[in-house]
């Protein structure tokens, strides 16, 4: 079942998830582009991309505690950004979302090396 249509989740939270799905995709594609152009060795590019992908969901849903280590990615200092991560956790959605994100992150090497994943 699509996560944004889970029935035991408040409609407002489902709407937040649905609105941010494209942001997640955009975040990953921008991270791939950025890391491929980085002036570091390939293994470091892969490691950095994996970190970016794993942090993307927290960043998108307003939890920026790990963003400081990815300075190019986020300079959020605005205190009024709503953090939806506690809500995602309380409804068991963080783990469902992170399963998909971990799958993507496991292919970081392929993304850096332009290998097609089917």
FENMOUR-V365069 format. One record per backbone hydrogen bond with DSSP energy under -1.0 kcal/mol. CO is the residue of the C=O (numbers start at 1). NH is the residue of the N-H. If there is no record, write none. Layout:
# FENMOUR-V365069
[[CO;NH] [CO;NH]]
This chain:
# FENMOUR-V365069
[[2;5] [3;6] [10;14] [11;15] [12;16] [13;17] [14;18] [15;19] [16;20] [20;24] [21;25] [22;26] [23;27] [24;28] [25;29] [26;30] [27;31] [28;32] [29;33] [30;34] [31;35] [32;36] [33;37] [38;40] [41;45] [42;46] [43;47] [44;48] [45;49] [46;50] [47;51] [48;52] [49;53] [50;54] [51;55] [52;56] [55;59] [56;60] [57;61] [58;63] [59;62] [61;84] [67;70] [70;73] [70;74] [78;81] [84;88] [85;89] [86;90] [87;91] [88;93] [88;94] [89;92] [93;97] [94;98] [95;99] [96;100] [97;101] [98;102] [99;103] [100;104] [101;105] [102;106] [104;107] [105;108] [107;111] [108;112] [109;113] [110;115]]
